[in-house]
């Protein structure tokens, strides 16, 4: 459907249990339509075309970490227009045929860590113009950068496989059972700080090459402030 507020956007809709004449929009769709909570929105049928090409912009971390194929998997089945913000959360309402939502979540989480659920990309280019739906055949990628099926991706991947040499089977590692970590949500009053720390630790320990490409350093320090004995 087309949603018109201070700007025009499109979105998938589903029947709800609310009163007639009321629409419930998520925060991203609300922003895409240029609306605030409680505002009036004009809803009309949309002419949606299969997307031939969708190019996006995003944070330096997203561009460095997310391959175009992973982005296309996350956007599969979504309806977008130029200028929209889109999340990497896969489509859960009436998922598109062939969409592997768990795989989309795993790839985004592996690339961005805990930030993947809040990361927003911006639709910079769509072909054809207007409202389009992302399909498995849609060329998806970064504005001015790599896209799905790019020769650059193939040329980079091939030497890496050659350098690795033949695969050698290794015995499975022996691990000891460990106590589950404390959920970040349990750190009352420190949730945002804890999430930021987790993101930087994941970058430093698991993806140092991304930290370097982002202009950072693997040398990190953490300052703890609190009552006596709260430090180490």
Beta strands, then each sheet from edge to edge (+ up, - down):
strand 1: 2-4
strand 2: 8-10
strand 3: 42-44
strand 4: 48-50
strand 5: 53-57
strand 6: 79-80
strand 7: 85-87
strand 8: 120-127
strand 9: 131-133
strand 10: 139-142
sheet 1: 2+ 1- 3+
sheet 2: 4+ 9+ 6-
sheet 3: 7+ 8- 5+ 10+
end
